[in-house]
Amino acid sequence: MQPQELRTLKILEAVEQEEPPSQRELARRLNISLGLVNSFIKRLANKGYFKVTTIPKNRVKYMLTAKGMAEKTRLTYEYIQYSLFFYKDARQRLKALFRHLESSGVRKVVFFGVSDLAEIAYLSLAETGIRLAAVVDEKTTKEQFLGHRIRLPEELSGLDCDKIIITAADHSQLDMVALKNAGIPADKIEQVDFS
């Protein structure tokens, strides 16, 4: 599922709510600019997915149309299909990674990144003799991840672990840079290969 389709789905879901969020709130939720939210809303309204009506105090109300409901249903189905494929694929790759690490003598790992992938990794890790020593993330607002206090990257050097598994949602180069800046050698870092 493409990011644009996911944003469209999120906007259509928000419009359908009894008390839809403001464009500013949508921008925050989708982690995109206010201008981009405004552009999406105009485009979706022009496609006939919802109607825009003015209500008192210079506010607008969006009403989902039958065409918008059909598009939301289609995108929801695609999202479910994508999520199932992602889950199965990630489980398979993580199981293989953890089997390899366990056979190599790895006993303790740290997850770097709180995401859906981290949750799947946690489930896969439970099927091995490897223990989760800590969870590190500098981007999340959460304080806990499945019973583990979320630590900051600068705490990495003091953690007792054999490997650091990148479980961030986007596997960005920024994660590698953050790990290198924390003084972690490259041979101690593992990524799930999704290529």
C-alpha positions in Angstrom: 0.0 0.0 0.0 1.4 3.4 -1.1 1.8 6.2 1.5 -0.7 8.3 -0.4 -3.3 5.6 -0.3 -2.8 5.2 3.5 -3.1 9.0 4.0 -6.3 8.9 1.9 -7.7 6.1 4.1 -6.8 8.0 7.3 -8.5 11.2 6.0 -11.6 9.3 5.0 -11.8 7.6 8.4 -11.4 10.9 10.1 -14.1 12.6 8.0 -16.5 9.8 8.9 -16.1 10.4 12.6 -19.0 12.2 14.4 -16.5 14.9 15.6 -13.8 15.0 12.8 -10.4 16.4 13.8 -9.2 19.7 12.5 -6.8 19.8 9.6 -4.0 20.7 12.0 -4.8 17.6 14.1 -4.9 15.5 10.9 -1.5 16.9 9.9 -0.1 15.9 13.3 -1.6 12.4 13.2 -0.3 11.8 9.7 3.0 13.5 10.3 2.7 15.7 7.3 2.4 19.4 6.8 -0.8 21.3 7.2 -0.6 22.4 3.6 -0.4 18.8 2.4 -3.5 17.9 4.4 -5.3 20.8 2.9 -4.3 19.7 -0.6 -5.4 16.1 0.1 -8.7 17.2 1.4 -9.3 19.4 -1.7 -8.3 16.6 -4.0 -10.6 14.1 -2.2 -13.5 16.5 -2.2 -13.0 17.2 -5.9 -13.1 13.4 -6.5 -16.5 13.4 -4.8 -15.5 11.3 -1.8 -17.1 13.8 0.6 -19.0 17.1 0.6 -17.9 20.2 2.4 -20.4 22.4 4.2 -19.9 25.5 6.2 -21.1 25.6 9.8 -21.1 28.6 12.2 -17.9 30.2 13.4 -16.0 29.8 10.1 -15.8 26.1 10.4 -16.4 23.4 7.9 -18.0 20.0 8.2 -17.2 17.1 5.9 -19.8 14.5 5.0 -18.7 11.2 3.4 -20.5 10.4 0.2 -21.4 6.9 -1.1 -18.4 7.2 -3.5 -16.2 8.1 -0.5 -17.6 5.2 1.5 -16.8 2.8 -1.4 -13.2 4.1 -1.6 -12.8 3.8 2.1 -13.9 0.2 2.0 -11.6 -0.6 -0.9 -8.6 1.0 0.8 -9.4 -0.7 4.1 -9.4 -4.1 2.3 -6.1 -3.2 0.7 -4.6 -2.2 4.0 -5.7 -5.4 5.7 -4.2 -7.4 2.8 -1.0 -5.4 3.0 -0.8 -5.8 6.8 -1.3 -9.6 6.6 1.4 -9.9 4.0 3.7 -7.7 6.0 3.1 -9.7 9.2 3.7 -13.1 7.6 6.8 -11.9 5.7 8.3 -10.2 8.8 7.6 -13.2 11.0 9.4 -15.5 8.5 12.4 -13.2 8.2 12.7 -12.6 11.9 12.4 -16.3 12.7 15.3 -16.9 10.3 17.3 -14.1 11.7 16.8 -15.2 15.3 17.6 -18.8 14.5 20.8 -17.7 12.9 21.7 -15.5 15.9 20.9 -18.2 18.4 23.0 -20.7 16.6 25.8 -18.1 16.6 25.7 -17.9 20.4 23.7 -14.6 20.7 21.9 -14.6 24.1 20.8 -11.0 24.6 19.6 -8.4 22.1 18.4 -4.8 22.1 15.6 -3.6 19.8 16.3 -0.2 18.3 13.0 1.3 17.3 9.5 1.0 18.6 7.2 0.0 15.7 4.9 -2.7 14.4 8.0 -4.5 13.3 9.3 -4.4 16.9 6.1 -6.0 18.1 6.5 -8.8 15.5 10.1 -9.2 16.5 9.1 -9.5 20.1 6.7 -12.4 19.3 9.4 -14.1 17.2 12.0 -13.6 19.9 9.8 -15.4 22.4 10.2 -18.6 20.4 14.0 -18.6 21.0 16.4 -18.7 23.9 17.4 -15.1 23.2 16.4 -12.5 25.8 15.4 -8.9 25.1 17.8 -6.8 27.2 16.4 -3.4 26.3 14.4 -1.3 23.9 15.9 2.0 22.5 14.1 4.7 20.6 14.6 8.4 20.4 11.5 9.2 18.3 8.6 7.7 20.3 6.6 9.5 22.9 5.9 6.2 24.7 7.7 5.4 27.9 7.2 1.6 27.8 7.3 -1.2 25.2 5.8 -4.5 26.2 7.0 -4.1 29.8 10.4 -2.6 28.9 11.3 1.0 29.7 12.2 2.7 26.4 15.7 4.0 26.6 17.5 6.7 24.7 20.4 6.0 22.2 23.0 7.6 24.5 22.2 4.7 27.0 23.3 2.1 24.4 26.9 1.9 25.4 26.0 0.9 29.0 23.7 -1.9 27.9 24.8 -5.6 28.1 23.8 -7.2 24.8 25.3 -9.3 22.0 23.4 -7.6 19.1 21.3 -4.6 18.4 18.4 -5.3 16.1 17.0 -2.4 14.1 13.3 -2.6 14.5 12.4 1.0 13.5 9.5 1.2 11.1 11.5 2.6 8.1 15.0 1.1 8.6 16.4 4.5 7.8 20.0 5.4 7.4 19.4 7.8 10.3 19.1 4.7 12.6 22.5 3.5 11.5 24.0 7.0 12.0 22.4 7.2 15.5 23.9 3.8 16.4 27.4 4.7 15.1 27.2 8.0 16.9 26.5 6.0 20.1 29.8 4.2 19.5 28.2 0.9 18.4 30.4 -1.2 16.1 28.8 -2.2 12.7 29.3 -5.9 13.4 27.0 -5.6 16.5 24.1 -4.2 14.4 21.5 -6.4 12.6 18.8 -5.3 10.2 15.9 -7.4 9.0 16.4 -7.7 5.2 13.3 -6.8 3.3 14.9 -6.5 -0.1 
